[in-house]
């Protein structure tokens, strides 16, 4: 669902239109592969409602006016670029967004509204992937392939709503740690763990995964993007003990071909295929 360093959005003028240049933060990010569709998300991390207009170039004949509440998320199915306009410091600002990527409204250092690439809109923090929940049938298969049991310490990197570590704790009594950079996802995970009665077995950390200490992990699970897996690989190699299972949903880990134990393809009940890769560090 969010691993490249988020940077300030650069602006260039092209044909009289100001275009958002997402730079390294958004370069090469994939769309929502698990649904088979592309969707651009726009999140509001400010304290005020944001009025903006949007036009999907391949779909809309006119711009659509939207009012996005604080901490709200608009999801725009798309087939091509999107033009977004809003008011920044009393002046119009127009960005062209790439279909399939996440963007965020937040304030800049001068407390002016701006639009940033990435799902959380934070400076200097890795944006691993947009949040896309792993279907439960895939969660269960990942735990099975990772041979998770009560003696394990499971780390889920980019944990989203916490379902992987919570499921492991419920089924096997596994201790687990979920790490995510999105405060909303961490809040959801904490609530879900309490509701499931496993909050004594699991913990959730609001943290940049690239700066995490995962040395205690005996199993690691991932659902990130291919380039995120590549960036994360040195951390896995440095901190994990040899033989530690690493289970990745949908995307392989570049450079770990010799460490691959197996992979399986399964369906989620809707006809959508999912691939689970299993590695041994």
C-alpha positions in Angstrom: 0.0 0.0 0.0 3.8 3.1 1.4 10.7 3.3 -0.2 12.0 6.6 -1.4 12.7 9.7 0.5 9.9 12.2 0.2 11.0 15.6 -1.2 9.4 19.0 -1.5 7.3 19.2 -4.7 9.2 21.1 -7.4 7.2 23.3 -9.8 7.9 24.0 -13.4 6.0 25.9 -16.0 5.1 24.0 -19.1 2.9 25.5 -21.7 1.5 28.0 -19.2 0.5 25.3 -16.7 2.2 24.7 -13.4 3.0 21.0 -13.2 3.9 19.0 -10.0 7.3 17.4 -10.4 7.2 14.6 -7.8 10.9 13.9 -8.1 12.4 10.9 -6.3 9.5 10.6 -3.9 7.1 9.3 -6.5 9.4 8.0 -9.2 8.4 4.5 -10.4 5.7 3.9 -7.8 3.1 1.4 -8.9 -0.7 1.6 -8.9 -3.0 -0.5 -6.7 -1.9 -3.8 -8.1 -4.0 -5.9 -5.7 -7.2 -4.5 -7.2 -6.1 -4.5 -10.8 -7.1 -0.8 -11.0 -5.3 2.5 -10.8 -6.4 5.0 -8.3 -4.9 8.4 -7.2 -5.5 9.3 -3.6 -5.5 12.8 -2.2 -5.3 13.1 1.6 -5.8 16.2 3.7 -3.4 16.5 6.7 -4.2 20.1 7.5 -6.5 21.3 10.2 -8.9 22.9 7.7 -11.1 21.7 4.9 -9.5 22.2 1.5 -11.4 23.2 -1.6 -9.9 22.0 -4.8 -10.9 21.2 -8.3 -9.8 18.1 -10.2 -10.1 16.9 -13.8 -9.1 13.4 -15.0 -7.9 14.1 -18.5 -8.9 10.7 -19.9 -12.3 10.8 -18.2 -13.8 14.2 -17.2 -15.0 16.8 -19.6 -15.2 19.4 -16.8 -13.4 20.0 -13.5 -15.0 18.6 -10.4 -15.1 20.7 -7.3 -14.3 18.9 -4.0 -14.2 19.9 -0.3 -11.8 17.6 1.6 -12.2 17.5 5.3 -9.2 17.3 7.7 -7.8 13.8 7.7 -10.1 13.0 4.8 -9.1 11.0 1.7 -10.4 11.3 -1.8 -9.9 8.3 -4.1 -9.9 9.0 -7.8 -10.1 6.0 -10.2 -8.1 7.0 -13.3 -6.5 6.0 -16.6 -4.2 8.9 -17.1 -3.0 12.2 -15.7 -5.1 14.4 -13.4 -5.1 18.2 -13.2 -5.6 19.6 -9.7 -6.1 23.3 -8.8 -6.5 25.0 -5.4 -5.7 28.3 -3.7 -2.3 28.7 -2.0 -1.7 31.9 0.0 -4.4 33.7 -2.0 -2.9 32.6 -5.4 -4.1 29.8 -7.7 -1.8 26.7 -7.8 -2.2 24.0 -10.4 -0.5 20.6 -10.4 -0.6 17.7 -12.9 -0.7 14.4 -11.0 0.3 10.9 -12.1 -2.4 8.3 -12.1 -2.0 5.6 -9.5 0.1 7.6 -7.0 -0.8 9.1 -3.5 -0.6 12.8 -2.8 -1.2 14.9 0.4 -2.3 18.4 1.2 -0.4 19.8 4.1 1.3 23.1 5.2 4.8 24.1 4.2 7.3 25.6 6.5 5.6 29.0 6.2 2.2 27.5 7.1 1.0 27.8 3.5 -1.2 25.1 2.0 0.6 22.9 -0.6 0.3 19.5 -2.3 3.0 16.9 -1.8 3.7 13.6 -3.3 3.4 10.6 -1.0 0.7 9.1 1.2 1.8 10.9 4.4 3.3 14.2 3.2 6.2 14.2 5.6 9.8 15.5 4.9 12.7 13.1 5.1 10.6 10.0 5.7 10.5 7.0 3.4 7.1 6.5 1.7 7.1 2.8 1.2 3.7 2.3 -0.6 0.1 3.4 -0.6 -2.1 1.6 1.9 -3.7 -1.4 0.3 -5.0 -4.1 2.8 -3.8 -7.6 2.3 -6.8 -10.0 1.8 -7.2 -12.3 4.8 -6.8 -15.4 2.7 -3.4 -14.1 1.7 -2.5 -13.1 5.3 -3.2 -16.7 6.4 -1.1 -18.1 3.6 1.8 -15.8 4.4 1.8 -16.9 8.0 1.6 -20.6 6.9 4.5 -20.2 4.4 6.6 -18.3 7.0 6.0 -21.2 9.4 4.9 -18.8 12.1 4.3 -20.2 15.6 4.1 -19.2 19.3 7.8 -18.9 19.7 8.3 -16.4 16.9 8.6 -12.6 17.0 7.0 -11.4 13.8 7.8 -8.0 12.3 5.5 -6.6 9.7 7.2 -3.7 7.9 4.6 -1.3 6.6 1.9 -2.9 8.8 -1.1 -0.9 7.6 -4.1 -1.8 9.8 -2.1 -4.4 11.7 -4.0 -7.4 10.4 -0.9 -9.7 9.9 0.6 -9.4 13.4 -2.9 -9.5 14.9 -3.9 -12.6 13.0 -0.6 -14.3 14.0 -1.2 -13.4 17.7 -4.8 -14.7 17.6 -4.1 -18.0 15.8 -0.7 -18.9 17.2 0.0 -16.7 20.2 2.8 -15.1 18.3 4.4 -11.9 19.6 4.5 -9.2 16.9 5.6 -5.8 16.0 4.0 -3.7 13.3 5.8 -0.6 12.0 4.1 2.1 9.9 4.7 5.8 9.2 1.0 6.7 9.0 -0.5 7.7 12.4 -4.0 6.7 11.2 -2.9 3.2 10.4 -1.2 2.9 13.8 -4.3 4.1 15.6 -6.4 1.5 13.7 -3.9 -1.2 14.5 -3.9 -0.4 18.3 -7.7 -0.4 18.4 -8.0 -3.7 16.4 -5.5 -5.4 18.7 -7.5 -4.4 21.8 -10.7 -5.6 20.2 -9.1 -8.9 19.3 -7.8 -9.3 22.8 -4.1 -9.6 21.7 -2.8 -6.2 22.7 -0.6 -7.8 25.3 1.2 -9.8 22.5 1.6 -7.1 19.9 2.9 -3.6 19.6 2.7 -0.9 16.9 5.4 1.6 16.2 4.9 4.9 14.4 8.3 4.9 12.6 10.1 5.1 9.3 10.8 1.5 8.5 14.2 2.4 7.0 15.2 3.6 10.5 13.8 0.7 12.4 15.6 -1.8 14.6 14.4 -5.3 13.5 17.2 -7.4 15.0 14.7 -9.3 17.3 12.6 -10.5 14.3 12.4 -14.2 13.7 10.0 -13.7 10.8 9.4 -10.6 8.6 6.4 -9.9 6.4 6.2 -7.3 3.7 3.7 -5.8 1.3 5.6 -3.0 -0.3 6.6 -1.9 -3.8 9.4 -3.4 -5.8 11.7 -0.4 -5.5 10.8 -0.3 -1.8 11.9 -3.9 -1.3 15.2 -3.1 -3.1 15.9 -0.1 -0.8 14.9 -2.2 2.3 17.2 -5.1 1.3 20.4 -3.7 3.0 18.5 -3.3 6.3 17.3 -6.9 6.1 20.8 -8.2 5.3 22.4 -6.1 8.1 20.0 -6.8 10.9 18.3 -10.2 10.3 19.9 -13.4 11.5 20.8 -15.9 8.7 17.9 -18.2 8.0 15.2 -15.7 9.0 12.1 -16.2 6.8 11.1 -13.0 4.9 7.6 -13.3 3.3 6.6 -10.7 0.7 3.2 -10.2 -0.8 3.0 -9.6 -4.6 6.6 -8.3 -5.1 9.9 -10.1 -5.1 13.0 -8.7 -3.4 15.5 -7.7 -6.2 18.9 -9.2 -5.6 17.6 -12.0 -3.4 17.0 -14.5 -6.2 19.5 -17.0 -4.6 17.7 -16.7 -1.3 14.2 -17.5 -2.6 12.8 -20.6 -1.1 9.5 -20.7 -2.9 6.6 -18.7 -4.2 2.9 -19.5 -4.6 0.0 -17.9 -6.5 -3.4 -17.8 -5.0 -6.7 -16.1 -5.5 -8.5 -13.9 -3.0 -12.1 -15.0 -3.7 -12.8 -12.2 -6.2 -10.7 -13.8 -9.0 -7.7 -11.6 -8.3 -4.3 -13.4 -8.3 -1.8 -12.8 -5.5 1.8 -14.0 -5.4 3.6 -14.7 -2.1 7.4 -14.9 -2.2 9.3 -16.7 0.6 13.0 -16.0 1.3 15.5 -17.1 3.9 17.9 -14.4 4.9 
